[in-house]
Amino acid sequence: MAGYVPGEQPQGGTWIKLNTNENPYAPSPAVARAIAAAASDRTLAKYPDPLATVFRLRAADILGVDPDWIICGNGSDDLLTILVRTFVGSGDRLRMPYPSYILYRTLTEIQAAHADEVHFQPDWSLDDSFASPEKNLTLAIIANPNSPSGTLLSPDRVKALAERLPCPLVVDEAYGDFAETNCLDLVRQSENIIVMRSLSKSYALAGLRFGFAVAQPHIIQQLRKVKDSYNCDTLSIAAATAAIDDQAWLKTNRAVIIATRQRLAAAVRGFGFQVAESQANFVWCTHPNRPHKPIYEALKRQGILIRFMDYAGWGDGLRITVGTDQEIDACVHCLKTL
Ligand SMILES: Cc1ncc(COP(=O)(O)O)c(C=O)c1O
């Protein structure tokens, strides 16, 4: 099998890094204070709480669910691993849209299972074939908002798909905090819907590794059997709790990112690109008559890293992460020159 290849993470140098959907701002100052406090004394000599209870209590309060409805992970990638290992055995099928987050396919292949890819429509909607029953179909996953498009399916559409599917549906809301709607309410209505969130993007903590999933408690109990005992460490639990506690920081940061996203999308459209309607912290751009790869390469030569994505059977395009206003100005200026 081909392994998953993450986006470039250049070490050193002065890159404008707009390639892996990181938040360009520093996290809430409460995060560093929480890490310092957790690192003092002999706390790190002891194993962490296997269930990250302080985080679950705080998140449950903020989201309006019971703490037993939450499981935490070492980033949402860890939760994806746990979910796929729980539901998908050798020879089973995992339904996913295409193009979407490439890791879904990798995790399926690790299980010696079959990736059942259903192509998005050209307007990034998903037709009913996504929910068609199939023998050994044991799990479905959608990223909502989707990557690379940034587009969003409405909760009504997700609900309709989940009702037709013969298996649980994971709604990966890694970018959900930037979107106008989310599917958390659907978890209360259906045992077949599992919502995942990440602190990497909207809380500016990609380097920390923390995410969580929300599902009905009998599902969470099964997921707990599969996860590593200590999948979240003491420092990340303390930091994630401080981050989610600072909802004022989230609100301000989200507003800044959305405003910059709108400015970026308008500027890029002005250069003749088609830009999908993004509800995330990145935009997906395709040009009707200019090849994409040379644009990516030219920006790279200028120290600006964006993502060139080429999806077999679908086409290629450029995904640009929303950076600071200054970073986006530099990127737009470079595109204009090109
Ligand atoms: C759709 C989607 N899900 C999950 C992740 C992984 O996020 P985390 O950093 O929480 O593992 C990403 C990261 O880029 C993503 O794009």
The ligand as a Tripos MOL2 file, in Angstrom:
@<TRIPOS>MOLECULE
LIG
   16    16     1     0     0
SMALL
NO_CHARGES

@<TRIPOS>ATOM
      1 C1        -10.6620   16.6180    7.2600 C.3       1 LIG1
      2 C2         -9.5810   16.4560    8.2720 C.ar      1 LIG1
      3 N1         -9.7870   15.6510    9.3200 N.ar      1 LIG1
      4 C3         -8.8480   15.4700   10.2650 C.ar      1 LIG1
      5 C4         -7.6280   16.1040   10.1830 C.ar      1 LIG1
      6 C5         -6.5880   15.8090   11.2260 C.3       1 LIG1
      7 O1         -6.6060   16.7480   12.2230 O.3       1 LIG1
      8 P1         -5.7630   16.5580   13.5580 P.3       1 LIG1
      9 O2         -4.6590   17.5480   13.5090 O.co2     1 LIG1
     10 O3         -6.7500   16.8410   14.6640 O.co2     1 LIG1
     11 O4         -5.2850   15.1470   13.6060 O.co2     1 LIG1
     12 C6         -7.3570   16.9490    9.1190 C.ar      1 LIG1
     13 C7         -6.0370   17.6140    9.0190 C.2       1 LIG1
     14 O5         -5.6620   18.2510    8.1110 O.2       1 LIG1
     15 C8         -8.3590   17.1390    8.1320 C.ar      1 LIG1
     16 O6         -8.1360   17.9220    7.0690 O.3       1 LIG1
@<TRIPOS>BOND
     1     1     2 1
     2     2     3 ar
     3     2    15 ar
     4     3     4 ar
     5     4     5 ar
     6     5     6 1
     7     5    12 ar
     8     6     7 1
     9     7     8 1
    10     8     9 2
    11     8    10 1
    12     8    11 1
    13    12    13 1
    14    12    15 ar
    15    13    14 2
    16    15    16 1
@<TRIPOS>SUBSTRUCTURE
     1 LIG1         1 GROUP 0 **** ****
